[in-house]
Amino acid sequence: MRGLLTAVAISAACCAGPAAARVFQPAIVYDVGVEGNPGFNEDARRGVDLFRHQYGIAALEYGVGNPTQREQVFASVARGNADLIVGLGAAQRGALEAAARAHPEKKFTLIDAESDLPNVQSLSFRQEEGAYLVGMLAAMASTNRKIGYIGGSDIPLVRRIAAGYVAGARYAEPEIPVLMDMAGSTPAAWQNPTRGAQLARSQFGRGADVVFAVAGATGLGALQAAAEGRRLAIGFDADQDYLYPGTMLTSLVKRYDVAVYDAFRSALTGTWRSGPRSLGLAEKAVDYTLDDYNDALLTRPMRDLVEDVRADIIAGKIKVPDRLQP
């Protein structure tokens, strides 16, 4: 990734002294790549670039070469002149919180994870809203009138997304069955593509012809199984449509660029507040993908209905559940 400082260079960059003219200075710490979502850092960088374009302020940008460097990087950045320091994902929470405790005068924003420290803002995504839309698409695309859902493990995030997915599917097809399986109960359950493929094939064998995998790297196996079986799959977190063109119905994406831009802008304008804040369809922070890879799979009637429902969710006319309904 261009423009990232290594951990070795961070101390010099942070401790070179205050700028001659004091202006608002944001900073961001990119993390090591996440398997299944290799582009999340570049997505976040688009928010940095948009902020610079609109406000003429360049953020300080830092990279983490490996997980053992996280605390060193955040500590070094916090000792510098940044007014707001943004970190990406649950893996960075411990390092960010250690820096926040050591520097209570600084503002920190943690994206896609939660912290209760008084100087930390936690930005999360209402992914259940996007899941509602992809659930509609799954139901409308299914010729067997049966679809599937695979979670990495039975955790609140997986349940919230499942609730939105099932509700959206049954908005489009009220009686449609949704098969549901979890890959396991430990963190390793999210790193097992072979298990993901097994679960997808099992669901296909039971009649499902569309599967949505919210399972990290495990989900990649489900996408591959769908491609091999000429069934349809839905990607998660990043735009995964390019992986298997023709069998990727769409992907549920969360927009790190929107979250980064929101954090920077609110700190600049004085509206930044610590504590939890969620971003969803109204903020354009979650969405389904439409591109050259899946354009032929999403018909105009499908798109029109989904866009009507999107407007109703944003207007509050449709309440997306965050837990599975009986």
PyMOL commands that set and color helices and strands:
alter all, ss='L'
color gray80, all
select helices_A, chain A and resi 7-14+40-55+67-78+90-102+127-141+156-172+187-190+193-205+217-228+241-243+256-269+300-315
alter helices_A, ss='H'
color red, helices_A
select strands_A, chain A and resi 26-30+60-63+84-88+107-111+120-125+147-153+178-184+210-214+232-237+248-254+275-279+286-288
alter strands_A, ss='S'
color yellow, strands_A
deselect
rebuild
show_as cartoon
